[in-house]
Amino acid sequence: MATILVVDDDANIRELVCLFLRNDGFETVEATDGKEALAVYGRMHVDLVVLDIMMPVIDGWTLCKELRRANPDLPLLMLTARGETWEKVKGFELGTDDYLTKPFDPLELTVRVRALLKRYRIISTNLIQLGNVVLDRQTYKVTIGTESLALPLKEFELLYKLAGTPGQVYTREQLIDQIWGIDYTGDDRTVDVHIKRLRERFASADDFRIETVRGLGYRLEAGK
């Protein structure tokens, strides 16, 4: 099931949102401000973020901008006590996908979350299929036909990320942020090493190929 990061400095709001999301079958993780949210996002997989605007340390505007920079495909739902049009416009300009004004109906929140996940094609089974190749993020298993293939964790996460949006180009910086975390201090050429290993492992498969986009990064293309 999808994991939702709930970011709000109000403990009561976090508790309410997480309660309704868990009752609807989602897994939840919490953060009290934007700085903590970025740390959480850097160390674990998150499918969608529900974030407040008015927070200490790092506010919702900045958090939205940083999350969108790190992952253009991460669904973002903003919560705010204000309802002015200019704030909604600013939120959408920074990359939020949807907007709810406090006080809100928790049932409406869960409906909006499901709609965003559906829009981004994030499904509860967490399965991605490319021809005969199936990636299962719940078990981190790869199957090719009837055979199983064990991948190191980072190789799996990298392949899963690319396979989730075939044809989309990701820069090394984006992949580092999303797979290794924003606090990673190593060489970004580690992405090249992992891509090389994936190409070698799937050299005989016709189900997909990982292409180098010169001067930009990498993308996965399905089929021959």
FENGI-V735767 format. One record per residue. PHI is phi in degrees with one decimal (NA if undefined). OMEGA is omega as a letter, one per 30 degrees, with the letter a starting at -180 (NA if undefined). Layout:
[[PHI & OMEGA] [PHI & OMEGA]]
This chain:
[[NA & a] [-64.6 & l] [-104.7 & a] [-111.5 & l] [-93.1 & a] [-108.1 & a] [-119.3 & l] [-163.9 & l] [-80.4 & l] [-93.2 & a] [-61.2 & a] [-66.8 & l] [-65.1 & l] [-59.4 & a] [-62.8 & a] [-64.0 & a] [-62.1 & a] [-64.6 & l] [-59.4 & a] [-69.4 & l] [-66.9 & l] [-65.3 & l] [-63.6 & l] [-91.3 & l] [99.7 & a] [-90.5 & l] [-90.7 & a] [-129.7 & l] [-139.9 & a] [-116.4 & l] [-145.8 & a] [-92.8 & l] [-159.2 & a] [-64.6 & l] [-64.3 & l] [-65.0 & l] [-62.2 & l] [-64.4 & l] [-65.7 & l] [-62.7 & a] [-62.1 & a] [-72.1 & a] [-111.4 & a] [-149.9 & l] [-79.6 & l] [-129.7 & a] [-93.8 & a] [-158.8 & l] [-122.5 & l] [-104.0 & a] [-133.5 & l] [-84.8 & l] [-88.5 & a] [-85.5 & a] [-137.7 & l] [-76.2 & l] [67.9 & l] [-127.5 & a] [-80.2 & a] [-64.8 & l] [-60.2 & a] [-67.3 & l] [-61.3 & l] [-57.9 & a] [-62.3 & a] [-69.3 & l] [-66.0 & l] [-67.7 & l] [-64.9 & a] [-71.7 & a] [-148.4 & a] [-63.2 & a] [-102.3 & a] [-82.3 & l] [-67.2 & a] [-126.5 & l] [-122.8 & a] [-91.9 & l] [-115.7 & l] [-153.7 & l] [-80.7 & a] [-102.0 & a] [-135.5 & a] [-67.0 & a] [-59.8 & a] [-63.9 & l] [-69.3 & l] [-63.7 & l] [-61.1 & l] [-62.4 & l] [-60.9 & l] [-67.8 & l] [-65.0 & l] [-81.2 & l] [120.0 & l] [-68.3 & a] [-97.5 & a] [-152.1 & a] [-148.8 & l] [-130.1 & l] [-98.6 & l] [-73.3 & f] [-74.9 & a] [-127.4 & l] [-84.7 & a] [-56.6 & l] [-66.9 & l] [-64.9 & l] [-59.1 & a] [-65.0 & l] [-64.3 & l] [-65.6 & l] [-61.0 & l] [-62.1 & l] [-64.1 & l] [-65.8 & l] [-63.6 & l] [-66.3 & l] [-60.6 & a] [-89.1 & l] [60.4 & l] [-94.4 & a] [-106.5 & a] [-65.0 & a] [-75.9 & a] [58.3 & l] [-101.7 & l] [-125.8 & a] [-119.0 & l] [-125.4 & a] [63.4 & l] [-87.4 & a] [-95.3 & l] [-123.5 & l] [-109.1 & a] [-117.4 & a] [-74.7 & l] [-70.8 & a] [-109.6 & a] [57.4 & l] [-107.4 & l] [-119.9 & l] [-120.9 & l] [-121.0 & a] [67.6 & l] [-100.9 & a] [-101.7 & l] [-101.8 & l] [-128.2 & l] [-91.0 & l] [-113.8 & l] [-57.6 & a] [-54.5 & a] [-67.1 & l] [-65.0 & l] [-62.5 & a] [-62.5 & l] [-66.0 & l] [-64.8 & a] [-61.9 & l] [-63.3 & a] [-65.6 & a] [-71.7 & a] [-68.2 & l] [-137.6 & a] [-55.3 & l] [91.2 & a] [-84.2 & a] [-88.7 & l] [-119.1 & l] [-77.4 & l] [-59.4 & a] [-62.6 & l] [-62.4 & a] [-67.6 & l] [-61.1 & a] [-60.4 & a] [-84.7 & a] [-101.6 & a] [-95.8 & l] [101.3 & a] [-69.2 & l] [-91.5 & a] [-63.3 & a] [-115.4 & a] [-79.9 & a] [-74.8 & a] [-70.0 & l] [-70.4 & l] [-59.4 & l] [-61.8 & a] [-60.9 & a] [-62.9 & a] [-68.6 & l] [-62.8 & l] [-59.3 & l] [-64.1 & l] [-63.4 & l] [-61.8 & l] [-66.7 & a] [-66.5 & a] [-111.1 & a] [-60.3 & a] [-91.4 & a] [-90.2 & l] [-100.9 & a] [-76.0 & l] [-163.9 & l] [-143.9 & l] [-102.9 & a] [-102.1 & l] [-90.4 & l] [-103.1 & a] [-54.5 & l] [79.6 & a] [-121.8 & a] [168.7 & a] [-133.9 & l] [-147.9 & l] [-105.6 & l] [-117.1 & l] [-79.8 & l] [75.9 & a] [-76.1 & NA]]
